Amino acid sequence: MSSTPPSPGPARSAAELNELIRALWSHPQVPLTAEQREEYGRLCAELRRVERGDVIEAA
């Protein structure tokens, strides 16, 4: 796995990020893998930025 962060793309909406987060937890009885936990952390961080208004919507 590369340590380079993904290149910035169009901003995702809070609703889209919420949907992606919920999809990771679709089976709450099954623990997340290390990769899924990393993705969860990235999605939560992105959601916080969107909620704070730090993200500018792509035109």
Helices and strands as residue ranges (DSSP letters): H 14-24, H 34-52
